[in-house]
């Protein structure tokens, strides 16, 4: 069998090897799964926290030209602020 054909069997071989390892050492499987759950839980919590902070510092729906609302600039407000400061039609040379 050529090497090109073996690449199709690699995922199945890895799955079989991991199943054998988890069957041989069940505590390892529990440790990895619980660690993954804790990691993704913390990742989700940090994303939700950042989204809530961004929503709290965002300007109200009627305010469009707020440069830095509540003292916390976001990427869009800073970009718009600096884009308006530049005279785009003035020659630089």
N, C-alpha and C positions, 0 to 999 in steps of 0.2 A: 504494500500500500504506500502510495506517495505521501509526502508531507502535506500536500494540498488537501488531501482527504482527511488527515488527522485534525485539521483545524475545526472541523465540524463536530468532533467528539470531545473537544476540550471542555465546553460548558457542562456536558453530562458527566465527564470525569471529575470535574471540580465539585459538582453537586453530590456525586457518589462519595467522594473523599470527605466532604464536609459532613454528610450524613453518617458516615462511618465514625468520624471523630466525635460527633455529638452523641452517637450511640455508645461509644467507648467511654466518654467523659461527659455525663449529663450535666454536671455542675458547670462545665464550660459553656454549654449551650444556654443555660439559665443566666450565667454571668453576661454573656454577649448580648442576649436579648434584652435583659433588664438594663444594661448599659446603653444600648441603642434607644430604648424607650426614654430613659432619663435625658440622653443627649438631645433627641428630637423634641422632647417636652421643653427643655431649656431653650432650644432654638426657636420653637414656636412662641414661647413666652416673651423672648426678647424681640421678636418681630412684632408681636401684638403691642408690646410696650412702646416701641418706636413709632408704630402707626398711630397710637393714641396720643403720644407727645406731638407728633406732626399735626394731627387734627386739632389739638388744643392750641397750638401756636399759629394755626392758619388764620388768615383774615376772614371776617364774616362774608357770606355770599354776595353782598352788595358792594363790597370794597374790592375794587380791581387793582388800583394803583398803589396798594400798600407796599412800601419798599421793605421795611423791616417791622412786621407786626409783632408786638409784644417782645421786641428785642431779640428775637431768634430768627435770623435770616435762613431761608431755604434756598435751594439751588436755583429755582425759577426766579425768585425775587431778585437775587443777586445778579443773575444773568441779564434780566430785563433792565435792572438799574444801570449796569455798566454799558449795556448796548445803547441805552438812551443818552448816555454821557458822551458818546463818540459821535463826531460829525462824519457820517459815512460817505458824504459827497465831497469832502474836502480832500484835495490831493495831498498825499504824504511826502511826495518827493519835491 
